[in-house]
Amino acid sequence: MVGVKPLSRAAIIAVGSELLTPSKLDTNSLFITDRLNELGVDVAVKAVVGDDRDELVHVLGVALERVDLVVLSGGLGPTDDDVTREAVAKALDRPLAEDERLVAHLRARFAARGFTRPMPENNRRQAMVPAGARVIDNGNGSAPGLWIDHGDRVVLLLPGPPRELKPMLTDVAKGWLSERVAGAPLVRRVLRVAGRFESEVDQVLAPLYKEWAGRTPSVAATILATPGSIEIHVSTRAASAEIARAALETAVAEAVAAVGSNVYSTDGRLLEEVVGELLVERGLRVGVAESCTGGLITSRLTDVSGSSRYVDASIVTYSNQAKTDLLDVDAALIDEHGAVSEPVAIAMAQGIRHRAPADIGIGVTGIAGPTGGTPEKPVGTVAVAVASATGCRVRTFRFFGDRGLVKFQASQSALDMVRRMLLESSG
Amino acid sequence: MVGVKPLSRAAIIAVGSELLTPSKLDTNSLFITDRLNELGVDVAVKAVVGDDRDELVHVLGVALERVDLVVLSGGLGPTDDDVTREAVAKALDRPLAEDERLVAHLRARFAARGFTRPMPENNRRQAMVPAGARVIDNGNGSAPGLWIDHGDRVVLLLPGPPRELKPMLTDVAKGWLSERVAGAPLVRRVLRVAGRFESEVDQVLAPLYKEWAGRTPSVAATILATPGSIEIHVSTRAASAEIARAALETAVAEAVAAVGSNVYSTDGRLLEEVVGELLVERGLRVGVAESCTGGLITSRLTDVSGSSRYVDASIVTYSNQAKTDLLDVDAALIDEHGAVSEPVAIAMAQGIRHRAPADIGIGVTGIAGPTGGTPEKPVGTVAVAVASATGCRVRTFRFFGDRGLVKFQASQSALDMVRRMLLESSG
């Protein structure tokens, strides 16, 4: 492609009336952005348009004035509602014509699925192609993708279902698209942090942000925070992926040094995965005695494939009687301190260690809300204990947010306490 | 507002460079769409633009040619990156001027937060207002909203943080906006379905869709399906909310008659809420013996506020030994049938009934994957048993998808079996 201007600025247009309702978001654009950024292409604007040919013609025309690559997703099905092919042909002023090879391909695909009646004529719509377009085969559905060179610019049409779009774009990104970019790939790393507020992390990282921005290549960072979970996204772009990765490696190391042991992963792994790997390394088993988290901690631990290597059993005890019957928590202890208290959390952790049995026992008791709070123990108060053969740790937290957020933050804190105990143990 | 053309077609523009990265979506537009639809305003297009003044001026200019209401979110902060005010002033060709009352308000707000140093001059940016704009006070942050009448059209600027945007838009929708719409409000209901495939539901509803489309007022329906969960969104628009609600009531009743008892809620309630309400009505308690679901069923049950009225205890048994020790499952039964089998699921359900104790016991055992499958019992095979004082039901399912999807579908099927048992019991 010598002599053709490299693609550098993209627009992403999602097509579908359901994406303009209050119940559905276009999520394909995240995947598309990731693939484009990796190739050094920036996304300048994203748009969502309904199944409305005229509107799409208009939006596409406007986009083509501003960017050199337009990626469209959706609207390639066989029904009258699927307007993307027609709109693109009109916006680019090219005739639409049936592609004979595609018709044959669609008929064969239809026959292979075991239907005895012939392919409905409707499906021939999917074989209509704007003049000059290159067809991209769809290994996972009937809608082919289309690549259209339009002067120095490119219009790329992808099917809407993610399981069709993702493999198709991955192939195009490795092939035709990679030949049309200038080659300043973006490399990205995700660090995850537990046990700190966003503002605290932001404060310790602020001096680094400034320094990184002045380097060559410059390194950018963004913090994404939800209660209980902070992600630091660090990215850079360089002439080669090797240079970018080396620059990123340095920045990641500096961020870890600044934030400290609160960083639990530098490669996007979740806390339950990190804890699981530490348990496997040390050959230990964990059991959880859950009250306010209601099974969430065990569910997260067992979300990880292979977790049967370190989880035998957990017990959810919502009532006081169950804490006594199933975890051997002394009823007098509950009477004296209340069910939400550090002594009860400790007794629960020790109870599950013996009952599961497990090397490490976690006990969690708290008030998830919205009711049940008192002035001394408001909603969000959670006691977490972690017991092992060598001792027991306990902490009381106060979380904010609704019931779901309190449960999640409590699960996050409990898993992080286990992580720290495992890291500090000689292993 | 006599004589002014009512607003009917909107564009939503989200502003912020972070919304053009692979890790963050604009979700404000869902809430904005919901409020606009309720007032009878359609959303024709949505766009996301970075913190780029020229790009925003361009996109806003294009939108104003096509719609009569533009709602912008974000870019109203105090920093140089916050370009929405300037871009709107430029696109509408109006001067920006400092609003004295706003400066005083911002200073007072700053002082009230206990800072001893005066407000940074940067924050005065937030008091800059395009000529003719009406200021909307922000009860939850420092960025005021702005309402600009521009001929027959309106441009509405809202702050980006959802906790600031939502109450502000709710107020505007009840006030200024409600006075500018023609009054054909959209009314919507969400039906939820368990135990059916999307294609099955689609097939039984297809004749209704056609009939509904021809009625006055016409009723529209959309199916949103993810594995284990199908939502039917039914909506209509009429001269009055009463007429719309009556039309919807008829359509919902017809849909329920067609789909049958697989519809578990017609008001958006989740399955765990429906099951919880049935348990409370019947004064029964439930306990769950979970293997492959790893605590997810109990976590979902306890996501519901007030679930302590019907949950005392659950036990997660991942290993065979734990099934025997904690749920009294006969080891010989496991040897004979395998851990993933209907006899073991029944024994687990009966075991938790006695151990929790509970009126209804759920036993779930299966292969969540990705490893552990065999030709006879492939990944996704799950046996679910529900035991009560009067008997026991058991079913074996075969779910598709990754580990998380198998867990979720298994939890959904187990809760639906409990729902059916409770509905059929004399209660």
Contacts between the chains, C-beta under 8 A, distances in Angstrom:
chain1	res1	chain2	res2	distance
A	18	B	222	5.8
A	18	B	224	7.7
A	19	B	46	7.8
A	20	B	33	6.8
A	20	B	42	8.0
A	20	B	43	4.8
A	20	B	44	7.6
A	20	B	45	7.7
A	20	B	46	6.6
A	21	B	33	6.6
A	21	B	37	7.8
A	21	B	222	6.9
A	21	B	233	7.1
A	22	B	30	5.0
A	22	B	31	7.3
A	22	B	33	4.5
A	22	B	34	3.7
A	22	B	37	6.4
A	22	B	188	7.8
A	23	B	30	7.1
A	23	B	190	7.8
A	23	B	222	8.0
A	23	B	224	6.3
A	23	B	231	7.5
A	23	B	233	6.0
A	24	B	224	6.5
A	25	B	25	5.7
A	25	B	26	8.0
A	25	B	27	6.7
A	25	B	29	7.8
A	25	B	30	6.6
A	26	B	25	8.0
A	27	B	25	6.7
A	29	B	25	7.9
A	30	B	22	5.0
A	30	B	23	7.1
A	30	B	25	6.6
A	31	B	22	7.3
A	33	B	20	6.8
A	33	B	21	6.6
A	33	B	22	4.4
A	34	B	22	3.7
A	37	B	21	7.9
A	37	B	22	6.4
A	42	B	20	8.0
A	43	B	20	4.8
A	44	B	20	7.6
A	44	B	50	7.0
A	44	B	52	7.6
A	44	B	55	6.3
A	45	B	20	7.7
A	45	B	47	6.3
A	45	B	48	6.7
A	45	B	49	5.6
A	45	B	50	7.8
A	45	B	55	6.4
A	45	B	59	6.5
A	46	B	19	7.8
A	46	B	20	6.6
A	46	B	47	6.7
A	46	B	48	4.2
A	47	B	45	6.3
A	47	B	46	6.7
A	47	B	47	4.7
A	47	B	48	7.6
A	48	B	45	6.8
A	48	B	46	4.2
A	48	B	47	7.6
A	49	B	45	5.6
A	50	B	44	7.1
A	50	B	45	7.8
A	52	B	44	7.6
A	55	B	44	6.3
A	55	B	45	6.4
A	55	B	66	7.5
A	58	B	66	6.7
A	59	B	45	6.5
A	62	B	62	5.1
A	66	B	55	7.5
A	66	B	58	6.8
A	188	B	22	7.8
A	190	B	23	8.0
A	222	B	18	6.0
A	222	B	21	6.9
A	222	B	23	7.7
A	224	B	18	8.0
A	224	B	23	6.1
A	224	B	24	6.6
A	231	B	23	7.5
A	233	B	21	7.3
A	233	B	23	5.9
A	288	B	295	8.0
A	288	B	316	8.0
A	290	B	295	7.4
A	293	B	299	7.4
A	294	B	295	7.9
A	294	B	298	5.5
A	294	B	299	4.9
A	294	B	301	7.1
A	294	B	302	3.0
A	294	B	303	7.3
A	294	B	307	7.6
A	294	B	311	7.5
A	295	B	288	8.0
A	295	B	290	7.4
A	295	B	294	7.9
A	295	B	295	3.1
A	295	B	296	6.8
A	295	B	297	7.4
A	295	B	298	3.6
A	295	B	299	4.0
A	295	B	302	6.9
A	295	B	314	6.2
A	295	B	316	6.8
A	296	B	295	6.8
A	296	B	299	4.3
A	297	B	295	7.4
A	298	B	294	5.5
A	298	B	295	3.6
A	298	B	316	4.9
A	299	B	293	7.4
A	299	B	294	5.0
A	299	B	295	4.0
A	299	B	296	4.3
A	299	B	299	5.1
A	299	B	407	7.5
A	301	B	294	7.2
A	302	B	294	2.9
A	302	B	295	6.9
A	302	B	316	7.6
A	302	B	318	6.8
A	302	B	368	7.7
A	302	B	407	7.9
A	303	B	294	7.3
A	303	B	403	6.7
A	303	B	404	6.2
A	303	B	407	7.3
A	305	B	369	7.4
A	305	B	370	5.8
A	305	B	371	6.7
A	305	B	403	5.9
A	306	B	371	7.5
A	307	B	294	7.6
A	307	B	318	7.5
A	308	B	318	5.4
A	308	B	319	7.0
A	311	B	294	7.5
A	311	B	316	7.8
A	311	B	318	4.8
A	312	B	317	7.6
A	312	B	318	5.6
A	312	B	319	4.3
A	312	B	321	6.9
A	312	B	322	4.8
A	313	B	315	6.9
A	313	B	316	6.1
A	313	B	317	5.1
A	313	B	318	6.4
A	313	B	319	6.8
A	313	B	322	3.7
A	313	B	325	7.7
A	313	B	326	5.7
A	314	B	295	6.2
A	314	B	315	7.6
A	314	B	316	4.2
A	315	B	313	6.9
A	315	B	314	7.6
A	315	B	315	5.4
A	315	B	316	7.3
A	315	B	326	7.4
A	316	B	288	8.0
A	316	B	295	6.8
A	316	B	298	4.9
A	316	B	302	7.6
A	316	B	311	7.8
A	316	B	313	6.0
A	316	B	314	4.2
A	316	B	315	7.3
A	316	B	316	7.5
A	317	B	312	7.6
A	317	B	313	5.1
A	318	B	302	6.8
A	318	B	307	7.5
A	318	B	308	5.4
A	318	B	311	4.8
A	318	B	312	5.6
A	318	B	313	6.4
A	319	B	308	7.0
A	319	B	312	4.3
A	319	B	313	6.8
A	321	B	312	6.9
A	322	B	312	4.8
A	322	B	313	3.7
A	322	B	356	6.8
A	325	B	313	7.8
A	325	B	355	8.0
A	326	B	313	5.7
A	326	B	315	7.4
A	326	B	355	6.9
A	355	B	325	8.0
A	355	B	326	6.9
A	356	B	322	6.8
A	368	B	302	7.8
A	369	B	305	7.4
A	370	B	305	5.8
A	371	B	305	6.7
A	371	B	306	7.5
A	403	B	303	6.7
A	403	B	305	5.9
A	404	B	303	6.2
A	407	B	299	7.5
A	407	B	302	7.9
A	407	B	303	7.3
